[in-house]
């Protein structure tokens, strides 16, 4: 059922089998599996996740390569609700470990916000990341190209940059290292730091050895039309010619709501999980971009399958087996 | 490119980056990723795999729940070929480890078969399983229900059996144990052995304790119409009423072609892999139902992503980095 401020109250006494934080591809996969295991679940989706920004999903079996992320998210949300999941638009602010249950406080509504608390036996953290973007005065200029010809994922879109003149926009010396992977797809790489980091002599030398020019002035404007880049103008007046690019500036993690939970093992901002996506906390699972590993839709979707399956196993094994009562006397045992 | 006996010769001198044995969901995912990494690959598909039998795919994010397996396979095959993969209809008979390459002998064509040998640096074993079905004199009677109301996967279809009268068709005492998981979805379970195994007193007692009748006579005929079961008639004349069922008879693995490879670690018929789907052989990967773990489309698709990514990493790291030659003198290094 789709929840909103109008019908939230009907669920405040519910103890869900699982609450899924994040209604992206991984969270929706978890919800679809949970619902089809006959378990109750609530998906809380804040909106504006990484997959919503995808203009096309080129490497997911079964979908047309020009399918936008938005369409798949809408489709999967409908699918999850139809199988019986609850779905709420809201922002998870805090999770509290109450022993037998987890309490999940959600901010609902941007104006006149309410802060309902939902409870569940298990929590699936599927709230993912969003990509850091270069901050320009006119952010619309960035949005006009990001996800089209200015990419954020080399695995997803490296192929579409093949042998083109490309910018690599990096905000740390470590991120500049992406140039030496991106050169698999194209060697015509200009590195831009947008004035965000110092570059060591060693890295400068390595870039020069590869013929990749380095520009350290901030970006003024992305040039092009109809989402197709033609170049990037820097504040010092330089024009860097490029028809494509990769933003390699790291991610912003939506995981603050878990920072108060004791006993969770982190690796940086990623949660450490086992092969069924269980974290070091027995009732908290993590998947997709929030766990360690490769950030890909196909992997998040499988993670959702695994987390939901393990939660089903746990709940099933803790339940009384269902007997065929009316047969109990009839069945003839010749022991 | 679609290969056939007419154009195979053009590829006999090729050393592919990878050959993918099996064009099911996992193999196609691997091929799409390999192609988009700019690697050369050949998918060899024998046909009639498990996903071809699926009448609907209810739990894969982004696809309508009534999408038949056949449609997704056709769509994914087209997708892989469009990104640059080669695809051949044939049966892999043997793989030989030649040191730097693997030689893959394929039987092509049912009549006047030819036996071309293809070579690759890496092999992805994605040839999966098919489900064992009860053998009746009239197999069409089985095919009329299998995949519709007579299921082969509890995780996929347990939900659709909810509280219905169900048969569990098991061929070993171990498989009978599935009754005590299936009862999560329905307690109205009749167990049929089709005369294929002895049942111990202990198991008989456990079934009786749950009220699940056991029928040991062979199946004569599945009753129903329009793919909807109404019951199963046994050779002793008994009619077992049921509107759904689960066939729990294990799987036939297509993995014979790997049995001659030294150093491959097996767990029964499954290949043991690491978290990037690499087997104990550095150039052989295994995924989907062929590796250990849960048999689900979503998982096979992610496995394909992982295997292809690791192969790309290996090949990329072994390659000379591409430099922007014309810049090599121009780039000004202020070191």
Interface residues (C-beta under 8 A of the other chain):
Chain A: X25 X28 X29 X32 X33 X35 X36 X37 X38 X58 X59 X60 X61 X62 X63 X64 X65 X67 X72 X75 X76 X79 X82 X83 X155 X158 X159 X162 X180 X181 X183 X184 X185 X186 X187 X188 X189 X201 X204 X205 X207 X208 X209 X210 X211 X212 X213 X214 X275 X293 X294 X296 X298 X299 X301 X302 X303 X304 X305 X306 X309 X312 X316 X319 X321 X322 X323 X324 X325 X326 X327 X328 X330 X331 X332 X333 X334 X335
Chain B: X25 X28 X29 X32 X33 X35 X36 X37 X38 X58 X59 X60 X61 X62 X63 X64 X65 X67 X72 X75 X76 X79 X82 X83 X155 X158 X159 X162 X180 X181 X183 X184 X185 X186 X187 X188 X189 X201 X204 X205 X207 X208 X209 X210 X211 X212 X213 X214 X275 X293 X294 X296 X298 X299 X301 X302 X303 X304 X305 X306 X309 X312 X316 X319 X321 X322 X323 X324 X325 X326 X327 X328 X330 X331 X333 X334 X335
